[in-house]
Amino acid sequence: MESIVMLTIMVKIVISPLDYASALMLIPVVVLYVAKVIVRQSKLETEAILDKHSKAIESLEVNQREVMKIAEEAKTVLSKLNLQAAFGNRISRNQG
């Protein structure tokens, strides 16, 4: 809708004889329209980047939970191995 209005204004100004006042009024209208388009495009790009980053953050959080789970399992296994080694050394000393 805005594009149609803008196009109508431009065609009207081009067809009718231009005076300085009309030309001066056209400049801010065009500048505002271009600025609005740029802001809208920037907003869309920013939203896409934020969406991409939030998906990456979510993925990293899932990976961190998995790593913590694996680390906890490794800690448990190492504790068991240390206990077995400690008791194994104690038994061999008692036998020797």
C-alpha positions, -999 to +999 in steps of 0.1 A: +000+000+000+027+024+009+046+016-022+016+024-043+011+058-025+048+066-030+047+057-067+015+078-072+032+108-056+063+104-077+043+100-110+021+130-101+052+152-094+069+141-126+038+147-148+029+181-133+052+210-137+077+211-108+082+242-088+108+244-060+082+238-032+071+205-048+107+194-053+116+203-017+086+184-004+095+154-024+130+151-008+119+145+028+091+121+016+116+100-004+142+101+024+117+089+050+105+061+028+140+049+021+149+051+058+118+031+066+127+004+041+163+003+054+151+000+090+126-027+081+153-047+063+178-042+092+151-054+117+145-086+096+182-093+094+187-087+131+158-110+139+173-137+117+207-133+134+191-134+169+172-166+159+203-182+146+222-173+178+195-185+201+195-219+183+233-220+187+230-212+224+204-239+229+226-264+211+256-254+232+235-258+264+225-293+253+261-302+246+272-288+279+247-310+298+259-340+278+296-332+286+287-328+323+269-361+323+299-378+307+323-361+331+302-373+361+302-409+347+340-407+342+345-394+377+324-424+391+344-449+370+377-434+381+367-435+417+358-471+414+391-478+397+411-460+423+393-479+451+400-512+433+437-502+428+440-492+464+425-524+477+445-544+452+478-529+464+468-534+500+459-571+494+492-577+475+512-561+504+494-582+529+501-614+509+538-605+502 
